[in-house]
């Protein structure tokens, strides 16, 4: 198609885009064939708001079919390419993390695991930042406003929130020398894991398993209303918890782990508690309304 359109100069980018598309299709197949039946087998709660779930499906398709990355390709990626190209001309080539340990570069699986843990630690701190900084929370709140969590809820984010997170991850990938193929694998594994632990699934993996990998019960505590992950609640000494993405180790190390054996309602307190004027906060229903209201919140107007 690229040759027919006279775009052979972007053939390499076309191959990369095709790779992302195939990975996304594979992820969708796993979600539908494995995680969705698990939800039907052991649901935490019955589906009450199917329209909200359909909106989450839209978010997932935008990300997994490559539409979000296509937008980045035409907007942000040229800036990154120019920046890192200029740095390499000046002799800066970054750090190759797996080369710091002898023999790791010769073992692809060990190298992948090392980078997977490195990005998971970075994701933990990104997530902490999304809850720590008021302006960032105004965007990230969209993700927590879903009161009907399912396997589709992971991608329910404001696009500016995703853009900022993606920029940080790309910068980190360039700095620590992760190979492009490894980066695709890391993103795919992370996203599928997030689909699982956002699922409407009564599962905890047991004591040992829960210490090794984040379970749906562990992550649901992070979304629970009374945990009140918004910054204002933390200032009232109600601490947010369970920020981990793949493994709970970072929460355990930094004191934010909560392994309470509970499956609580999810959402944000201001959806149920009126403000001083007697109004409940509206996070929007459809995709475009949710994106617009996120911008209004960022500007302090909603």
Number of C-alpha atoms within 10 A of each C-alpha: 9 11 10 7 7 9 11 13 10 11 13 10 12 15 11 13 17 14 15 21 18 14 19 21 16 13 19 18 12 13 19 12 11 12 22 19 13 19 20 12 11 12 16 20 15 10 13 10 11 10 11 19 21 15 18 25 18 16 21 22 17 15 18 23 20 21 13 16 20 14 11 15 14 10 11 13 16 11 12 15 11 11 11 17 14 12 13 12 9 9 9 12 15 15 14 15 17 22 14 10 9 8 11 16 16 11 10 12 11 14 20 21 14 15 21 21 14 15 21 21 19 17 20 20 16 18 19 18 14 23 23 18 12 15 14 17 23 24 25 24 22 21 22 25 23 20 20 19 28 24 27 24 28 23 23 24 24 23 16 15 19 17 16 12 16 14 15 14 18 14 13 16 21 17 16 17 17 22 15 12 11 18 19 16 16 19 16 18 15 17 18 20 21 22 23 26 27 23 29 29 27 19 20 21 16 10 9 9 11 18 17 14 19 23 27 25 25 29 25 23 27 23 28 22 22 17 20 24 28 25 18 13 15 15 9 9 8 15 14 24 22 26 27 27 23 25 20 25 19 19 18 15 9 8 11 18 20 17 19 9 10 13 20 17 17 21 25 24 19 16 16 12 12 12 11 7 6 8 12 14 16 13 21 16 14 14 17 12 13 19 19 14 21 26 17 14 16 16 11 10 9 13
